Amino acid sequence: MKLNLKRFCTYFFIVFFSAISFSQKRTSTKTPIKNNGYNLWLQYTDIENSTLKKKYLSQIKNIHSFGNSETIKACVEELERGFSGLFGDDYFLDKEASNNVLIIGTISNLNDIHQKNLKEDVLQIKKDGFIIKKIEINGNKKIVITAKTATGVLYGVFRFLRELQTNQPIEQIKIIDSPKVDVRILNHWDNLDRTVERGYAGFSIFDWHKLPDFKDPRYLDYARANASIGINGTVVNNVNSNALILTPMYLEKVKALADIFRPYGLKIYLTARFSAPIEIGGLKTADPLNEDVKNWWNEKVKEIYKYIPDFGGFLVKANSEGQPGPQDYDRNHVDGANMFADALAPFKGIVMWRAFVYSEHNPTDRAKQAYTEFVPYDGKFKDNVIIQVKNGAIDFQPREPFHPMFGAMPNTNLMIEFQITQEYMGGATHLVYQPKLFQEVLEADTYRKGKGSIVAKVIDGSLHNKKLTGVSGVSNIGNDINWTGNHFLQSNWYGFGRLAWNPYLDAKSIADEWLRMTFTNENDFVNPIKNMMIDSRETVVNYMTPLGLHHIMATNHHYGPGPWVGNLSRPEWNPVYYHKANEKGVGFNRTKTGSNATAQYAPEVEEMFNNVSTTPEIYLLWFHHLPWDYKLKNGKTLWNNIALKYQQGVNEAENMISSWNLMEQYVDESRFKEIQMMLNIQYKEAKWWRDSCLLYFQQFSKMKLPDGVEKPNKSLNYFQTLKHPYAPGIKSQW
């Protein structure tokens, strides 16, 4: 199939611009037209290097596509969109060209001579993997993008466009790549009224009231963005679920989304409320071993697949934070998960069963609960069940040691859950490049099969040869025009997708890609801002929770500091539960002389964390309660180190402003100013964190602030009386 330029122009101007997108031409010394960030990393801006542009154009004279599936059509449309933006007025197709042609299609749809040239390469790719290769046939040079599936071809198309966006050479291009993880999925904590739990970028993009008849063009762009980074699934409703999503009225709405997402390889999943048989099914029980309950779920699953033939399955939060579950009927997690698994198995659907559980009846240490409840059931879950485990044992803190469940269930499918949205890291106002956090967890060594048993090997299944693998991320997407509320936080969505595809990638390389695609290829911009992004995660740890402090955020909304909170009804909801500050010292003793949470790790890790001298100082107060005058490796007291870390975080936040201010010539005016304002908020709030936390802890340490730490200009009482009843991220009480 050859490109129809008229069809492309019509599509580009009507559909793409109707979703409010922008293209820009610029050099490093002039301010371009306004850019609102809607296009994310798919900016497709005009290639500034004229020599490079000519090289590209000389190698892409025409496009031939093989196959007529909706996904292949999407591939062609994306290439049209990309080439038009990247090559600008120089873009045209030579319909008669047979040399320097771009060929796309599944390997089965290519002709025999193409297949012969790619025979050995095809053996190297897995499902949805792709090949991008320069070949020569009868003197004619061609670039072939192919795969075993149409979705794989789409991933290859986006990868090829990324190569162009980041100005990579394509003269001898040969890229063979496959995802290392099966399920690469976003979890939307979006409610049916469009509020978003822990959402900081506006309301939900899913307008349930207008669906199924009004199909916002944004849904297609959402699918495009996810496909461009290899995300292949989305859970469109909150884990704190509403059974109404399973009723016919809402299934019609979900079907409308699934139909839009399908050409982009994006499967729909739903959260299943465990008590749905009672709430919408008319039953008196939701006991997973009750035959009527089993039959109700069997029929409900059949109904869903009639609407959505490629429905992915369920995500379930059960017996956690008040959600109903099998324990309400004296059953266990295996009973609940396997009930869903049996209903979904005939349709090849899966169950993602969350391991985020903790009970008010287990006061010793919340960090131990998930391991205690799940590890004894290793090997009991069905093959289409995958246990979803948060990256750390508490709750998406700025820094946590890796969850002890990783590697501890060799006979159970297990996936990792990251939180892309910044519930505990300043919402959307703080620049925190989270792929650095993700990489830190993925590289952590569990020692479950000796040295080198890193979390990434658990996640991709290679450590224990798992049958089903997955990575999930709690979405930071809302209906703000730039999607994530802060232009820089688009990088967390992007970086999550890249690491879900390949958990061995480097966060710094991912930042480099994202910056070049989103802003400019100018090295004088990319290099310093890349370093700023990489350092930003450590910055937020320094001014919020240094040296292993954790969960000292304010109540409920988790916006701002609240280390003094100790009046909540459940002990593990209170920050004082986690830092245990008193005149003797600070920190949570999780060693064998304390809660013994360290015993849940492999012996080598347990030994490291039990010994204060071998515990990495970044986790010091996570595992140890230490005196204020305890000397760290730098010879300074614990108190001085805490105070200096808070000050360091503030200084680094200020330096981020300075770094950004030097970049004005490289960035369009609107994005430059918006980011500048956000960084100023972050600096202001970093000082708020420093002053309030140091004043609070100082009343126990009774020590002076060390030299170099700014003295607070407000009282502790001032900070304690601050209220934020309408902070974003919590459900409004209408």
C-alpha angles and dihedrals in degrees: 000000000000123000120266105214094197091054090049094052092049092049094044098051100037104037104026097043092042086067088057102252129160138207125199141195118202150143127220092263105051134063112244128214120289117294119192095188096244093130092061111193091338093082094133091195122181112282105248097202103082094194092054092046091055090050091053093046091050090057098045108053097147143357125231119188126193120206131029104231119134089250093055088048088053089052091055093046091051092050090049091050093046097046093046091054099039097044099031116184091357091066117109138132126239100215091193096051118118095168123073093016126159112226124196131180144098115291091248091057096049118095122261096262092053091048091051092054091051100039097111094041093054090060089063099057129082128204110314091008117129145207126219109184141159110227135171124221121181090340093309117119118218138176110218124200109190144149142168091261134037089240088057089054089052091052088050092051091053090047091052091050089049089056089054094044091053092044097244120164116257101182092106099015116171118162122165113179139159132180113260093206128057104211114041105175146168118220111210113202087201122146126215090250087059096251112133121218107227088001119145103173103071129271128338117290087224108089099197093177093060097038137128094027101039110060109189111216085228089075090065092047089049089055091047092051093050093046090050090065098036100257106153104179143042133192102208101193137056123276084229083069138200117218091217090080087073095056122101093250091060096035088063088055092047089049090057090056093045091054091054094045098044099082088055095054092249113142123203120233128180134207111241119216106222093219094052093113087064099037100046103005103060094234123136095222142034094200105150092218094053111107094219090053092049091049091048092055092044091055093043091053091049089051092051092051090053088061096037114024093187096044108156102213142250137318111205132196107188134173091359128119092348097313115140119253148150093288088069085072097040090260128125138235092267091057092051099042095045092051090060091041092057091051093049100039097085088058096042091246123150138219120225104198113192118228093200099120134140133162134214086220092066102066099166101081130340089203091070100052104085093049091047093051100043114027095067087061095056110145094017098094123093120256093253093054119094120186112226111215126186115238090250135028098246116042127299095299122178084258131008133159112251117280112268090226091073106103093002096097105056093166098048131075109245133184132188124240119209125183109230092177111077104238093154099026107068100286113249096330097073122073104227117160099212101187084079088060092044091051092049090057095042091052094048113117115234093184087211090137097021131281114342096036091131124178091250089064090053091050098048090045096240096116094062103009095251121196097217127031134184151170123201132189128195102236124245092195126123139154094276107126091247091048098229105049092242123054093224094054089067083078090066092057089045094045092047091056093048093050092044087057092046118007091193096067121116118249092219093056090048090052089051091054094046095049093049093048096042103039121002144318092235106128091210086065101033100050101051094039091047089056090047090053093048092050094045096083092056089046093059091046089052096053096037114029114001126179096014101312109146147179094017093134123124121276124285101338092048089213112144131348126318109161089147096062110118107137102086120121097243118054096222091057091066124087090217087066090063105042099032091197116185138144090283096056147283139273142069115276105220095159126106089278090055132030090331092224087145088072089072090070128077112279094257092053092041091054092049094051095042092059113071091206093057098038108106107250091234086069098034100117092037089069106021140052103213137182117258090242094051109132118235124206092274090060094248124119122261090249093053092047092051092049093046092049091054090050092046090055091052091048091050091050088053091049090054088061091051092049093050094046089062091059101064094112092058100049134063113256098248097051092041093055095042092052090045091055092048092051090052090053090050092052091049092050093045087061089048089055093047097048099043096044095046092048090050097047093040091067087066100037092045087203131131122251110261123245112282096036115109115235116240116252093204132062126250088245090058092056093043092055096051111116129197106182094159100043110145122255101054127092113263119239097232 
